[in-house]
Amino acid sequence: FYYRYFENLSWCFLNEPPETRYTVCFQSPLFYNITLDERWFFTRAMGIIRSYFMVGFLIGGDINTMSIYSMSLRLLVEGQFFHPG
């Protein structure tokens, strides 16, 4: 997780209108480029290739394999503990 992820998630949740607050899944961005210049070449190359692959092929084909998301406990129970999307 990004080092301020939960702080940002709390801010987004509390600023969401109360009528839709419990029906929203919050998707965090995947940061492959945090201090990318300090990583090994293989790590940099794989991060860039994966980002390109996600944007160019999977998301374009309406297949989103990102597994990091946050939602309220109420939505989790209503969705029978599966991603409701």
Residue frames as a rotation matrix with the C-alpha (Angstrom) as fourth column:
PHE 1
0.573 0.820 0.000 0.00
0.820 -0.573 0.000 0.00
0.000 0.000 -1.000 0.00
TYR 2
-0.008 -0.462 0.887 1.00
0.290 -0.850 -0.440 3.58
0.957 0.254 0.141 -0.54
TYR 3
-0.737 -0.442 -0.511 2.15
0.547 0.053 -0.836 4.98
0.396 -0.895 0.203 2.79
ARG 4
-0.871 0.488 -0.060 -0.88
-0.347 -0.697 -0.628 7.31
-0.348 -0.526 0.776 3.14
TYR 5
-0.789 0.566 -0.241 -3.45
0.043 0.441 0.896 4.95
0.614 0.696 -0.372 1.62
PHE 6
-0.313 0.718 -0.622 -5.65
0.917 0.399 -0.001 4.55
0.247 -0.570 -0.783 4.70
GLU 7
-0.552 0.083 -0.830 -5.61
0.341 -0.885 -0.316 8.27
-0.761 -0.458 0.460 5.40
ASN 8
-0.866 0.209 -0.454 -6.77
-0.492 -0.514 0.702 8.96
-0.087 0.832 0.548 1.84
LEU 9
-0.675 0.646 -0.357 -9.31
0.354 0.708 0.612 6.15
0.648 0.286 -0.706 1.97
SER 10
-0.377 0.521 -0.766 -10.82
0.874 -0.072 -0.480 7.57
-0.305 -0.851 -0.428 5.16
TRP 11
-0.684 0.073 -0.726 -11.01
-0.118 -0.993 0.011 11.03
-0.720 0.093 0.688 3.61
CYS 12
-0.861 0.362 -0.358 -12.74
-0.370 0.039 0.928 9.69
0.350 0.931 0.100 0.48
PHE 13
-0.558 0.668 -0.492 -15.17
0.680 0.708 0.190 7.60
0.476 -0.229 -0.849 2.52
LEU 14
-0.354 0.408 -0.842 -16.14
0.744 -0.422 -0.518 10.47
-0.567 -0.809 -0.154 4.81
ASN 15
-0.650 0.085 -0.755 -16.56
-0.337 -0.923 0.187 12.90
-0.681 0.376 0.628 1.90
GLU 16
-0.895 0.445 -0.029 -18.79
0.210 0.476 0.854 10.52
0.394 0.758 -0.520 -0.04
PRO 17
-0.345 0.840 0.419 -22.48
-0.780 -0.505 0.370 11.47
0.522 -0.199 0.829 0.29
PRO 18
-0.584 0.084 0.807 -24.14
-0.663 0.523 -0.535 9.43
-0.467 -0.848 -0.250 3.08
GLU 19
0.486 0.867 0.107 -26.67
-0.631 0.433 -0.644 7.90
-0.605 0.246 0.758 0.69
THR 20
0.833 -0.218 -0.509 -23.96
-0.338 0.527 -0.780 6.36
0.438 0.821 0.365 -1.51
ARG 21
0.136 -0.864 0.485 -21.17
-0.987 -0.162 -0.011 5.92
0.088 -0.477 -0.874 1.05
TYR 22
-0.141 -0.148 0.979 -21.91
-0.557 0.829 0.045 2.24
-0.818 -0.539 -0.199 1.66
THR 23
0.763 0.466 0.448 -22.41
0.107 0.592 -0.798 1.29
-0.638 0.657 0.402 -1.99
VAL 24
0.779 -0.540 -0.317 -19.01
-0.585 -0.446 -0.677 2.31
0.225 0.713 -0.664 -3.35
CYS 25
0.718 -0.696 0.029 -15.88
0.661 0.694 0.286 0.21
-0.219 -0.187 0.958 -3.89
PHE 26
0.778 -0.545 -0.312 -12.72
-0.526 -0.837 0.151 2.24
-0.344 0.046 -0.938 -3.58
GLN 27
0.822 -0.532 0.205 -9.96
0.560 0.685 -0.467 1.08
0.108 0.498 0.860 -5.95
SER 28
0.546 -0.705 -0.452 -6.46
-0.073 -0.577 0.813 2.12
-0.834 -0.411 -0.367 -5.01
PRO 29
0.785 -0.375 -0.494 -4.03
-0.569 -0.119 -0.814 2.94
0.247 0.919 -0.307 -7.78
LEU 30
0.798 -0.600 0.060 -1.15
0.544 0.759 0.358 0.53
-0.260 -0.253 0.932 -8.13
PHE 31
0.795 -0.569 -0.213 2.10
-0.580 -0.815 0.011 2.41
-0.180 0.115 -0.977 -7.82
TYR 32
0.791 -0.574 0.211 4.84
0.605 0.785 -0.130 0.63
-0.091 0.231 0.969 -9.72
ASN 33
0.305 -0.684 0.662 6.90
0.514 -0.467 -0.720 3.77
0.802 0.560 0.209 -10.07
ILE 34
0.969 -0.063 0.239 7.50
-0.234 -0.550 0.802 4.80
0.081 -0.833 -0.548 -6.44
THR 35
0.315 -0.946 0.081 11.29
-0.663 -0.158 0.732 5.30
-0.679 -0.284 -0.677 -6.26
LEU 36
0.968 0.124 0.218 11.54
0.066 0.714 -0.697 3.44
-0.242 0.689 0.683 -9.55
ASP 37
0.615 -0.788 -0.038 14.99
-0.474 -0.331 -0.816 4.90
0.630 0.520 -0.577 -10.14
GLU 38
-0.100 -0.655 0.749 16.26
-0.994 0.106 -0.039 3.07
-0.054 -0.748 -0.661 -7.04
ARG 39
0.631 0.437 0.642 15.00
-0.439 0.883 -0.170 -0.37
-0.640 -0.174 0.748 -8.10
TRP 40
-0.406 -0.713 0.572 16.82
0.078 0.597 0.798 -3.14
-0.911 0.369 -0.187 -9.93
PHE 41
-0.778 0.043 -0.626 16.54
-0.605 -0.320 0.729 -3.13
-0.169 0.946 0.275 -13.72
PHE 42
-0.859 0.460 -0.224 14.37
0.324 0.828 0.457 -6.26
0.395 0.320 -0.861 -13.75
THR 43
-0.380 0.734 -0.563 11.92
0.772 -0.084 -0.630 -4.72
-0.509 -0.674 -0.535 -11.28
ARG 44
-0.426 0.187 -0.885 11.71
-0.312 -0.949 -0.050 -1.50
-0.849 0.255 0.463 -13.30
ALA 45
-0.880 0.049 -0.472 11.20
-0.458 0.178 0.871 -3.37
0.127 0.983 -0.135 -16.54
MET 46
-0.733 0.633 -0.247 8.48
0.624 0.771 0.124 -5.63
0.269 -0.064 -0.961 -15.11
GLY 47
-0.354 0.599 -0.718 6.66
0.504 -0.524 -0.686 -2.68
-0.788 -0.605 -0.117 -13.51
ILE 48
-0.514 0.115 -0.850 6.59
-0.595 -0.762 0.257 -0.76
-0.618 0.638 0.460 -16.78
ILE 49
-0.905 0.171 -0.390 5.57
-0.218 0.600 0.770 -3.84
0.366 0.781 -0.506 -18.81
ARG 50
-0.637 0.705 -0.312 2.80
0.767 0.536 -0.353 -4.72
-0.081 -0.464 -0.882 -16.36
SER 51
-0.327 0.509 -0.796 1.43
0.077 -0.825 -0.559 -1.17
-0.942 -0.244 0.231 -16.40
TYR 52
-0.658 0.032 -0.752 1.44
-0.721 -0.313 0.618 -1.17
-0.216 0.949 0.228 -20.20
PHE 53
-0.915 0.298 -0.272 -0.19
0.167 0.894 0.416 -4.61
0.368 0.335 -0.867 -20.29
MET 54
-0.518 0.751 -0.409 -2.95
0.671 0.060 -0.739 -3.56
-0.531 -0.657 -0.535 -17.88
VAL 55
-0.204 0.436 -0.877 -3.80
-0.273 -0.885 -0.377 -0.37
-0.940 0.163 0.300 -19.74
GLY 56
-0.589 -0.158 -0.792 -3.31
-0.780 -0.145 0.609 -1.71
-0.210 0.977 -0.038 -23.27
PHE 57
-0.757 0.193 -0.625 -4.90
-0.227 0.818 0.528 -5.12
0.613 0.541 -0.575 -23.10
LEU 58
-0.740 0.451 -0.499 -6.79
0.655 0.652 -0.381 -6.11
0.154 -0.609 -0.778 -19.98
ILE 59
-0.484 0.588 -0.648 -8.64
0.203 -0.644 -0.737 -2.89
-0.851 -0.488 0.192 -19.16
GLY 60
-0.630 0.210 -0.747 -9.28
-0.738 -0.462 0.493 -2.32
-0.242 0.862 0.446 -22.86
GLY 61
-0.680 0.365 -0.636 -10.84
-0.125 0.797 0.591 -5.79
0.723 0.481 -0.496 -23.00
ASP 62
0.202 0.777 0.596 -12.98
-0.743 -0.275 0.610 -5.02
0.638 -0.567 0.522 -19.92
ILE 63
0.610 -0.140 -0.780 -10.94
0.476 0.851 0.220 -7.45
0.633 -0.506 0.587 -17.82
ASN 64
0.268 -0.492 0.829 -9.65
-0.644 -0.731 -0.226 -5.83
0.717 -0.473 -0.512 -14.66
THR 65
0.376 -0.189 -0.907 -7.49
0.390 0.920 -0.031 -8.15
0.841 -0.343 0.420 -12.58
MET 66
-0.490 -0.565 0.664 -6.54
-0.360 -0.562 -0.745 -5.66
0.794 -0.604 0.072 -9.89
SER 67
-0.020 0.453 -0.891 -7.18
0.572 0.736 0.362 -7.27
0.820 -0.503 -0.274 -6.54
ILE 68
-0.765 -0.282 -0.579 -6.72
0.642 -0.403 -0.652 -4.31
-0.050 -0.870 0.490 -4.20
TYR 69
-0.326 0.711 0.623 -9.97
0.018 -0.654 0.756 -2.60
0.945 0.258 0.200 -3.33
SER 70
-0.976 0.068 -0.209 -11.73
0.207 -0.045 -0.977 -1.37
-0.076 -0.997 0.029 -0.22
MET 71
-0.321 0.925 0.206 -15.41
-0.107 -0.251 0.962 -1.32
0.941 0.286 0.180 0.62
SER 72
-0.261 0.293 0.920 -17.62
-0.934 -0.317 -0.164 -1.02
0.244 -0.902 0.356 3.65
LEU 73
-0.941 -0.046 0.336 -18.48
-0.191 0.890 -0.413 -4.01
-0.280 -0.453 -0.846 5.79
ARG 74
-0.042 0.999 0.020 -22.15
-0.328 0.005 -0.945 -3.46
-0.944 -0.047 0.327 4.93
LEU 75
0.392 0.139 -0.909 -21.43
-0.915 -0.041 -0.401 -3.78
-0.093 0.989 0.111 1.19
LEU 76
-0.663 -0.701 -0.261 -19.23
-0.705 0.703 -0.097 -6.80
0.252 0.119 -0.960 1.82
VAL 77
-0.722 0.475 0.502 -22.05
-0.066 0.676 -0.734 -8.60
-0.688 -0.564 -0.457 3.67
GLU 78
0.305 0.888 -0.344 -24.65
-0.474 -0.172 -0.864 -7.58
-0.826 0.426 0.369 1.05
GLY 79
0.272 -0.293 -0.916 -22.35
-0.943 0.107 -0.314 -8.90
0.190 0.950 -0.248 -1.68
GLN 80
0.983 0.149 0.105 -21.98
-0.176 0.928 0.327 -12.20
-0.048 -0.340 0.939 0.19
PHE 81
0.466 -0.883 0.061 -18.25
-0.131 -0.001 0.991 -11.55
-0.875 -0.470 -0.116 0.67
PHE 82
-0.013 -0.458 0.889 -17.54
0.942 0.293 0.165 -11.26
-0.336 0.839 0.427 -3.07
HIS 83
-0.863 -0.292 -0.413 -16.65
0.125 -0.914 0.386 -8.19
-0.490 0.281 0.825 -5.09
PRO 84
0.017 1.000 0.017 -20.04
0.295 0.012 -0.955 -6.79
-0.955 0.021 -0.295 -6.10
GLY 85
0.024 -0.044 -0.999 -18.78
-0.768 -0.640 0.010 -5.45
-0.640 0.767 -0.049 -9.44
